[in-house]
Amino acid sequence: MRIAAVGDSIFTSGFALIGAESFEIKNEEELNQILKKLIESSNYAVI
């Protein structure tokens, strides 16, 4: 299982340094789409 960090570039950069896969978002619509995709994939232990 993997770890996903979702947020702005500053937030996700910190988690990327410790090995999390980062997903940068720019607005709420993009956040909803990415979260839905990550949850449905079942590949991530922590989001």
Secondary structure, DSSP 8 states (H G I E B T S, - for coil): -EEEEEE-HHHHHHHHHTT-EEEE-SSHHHHHHHHHHHHHH--EEE-
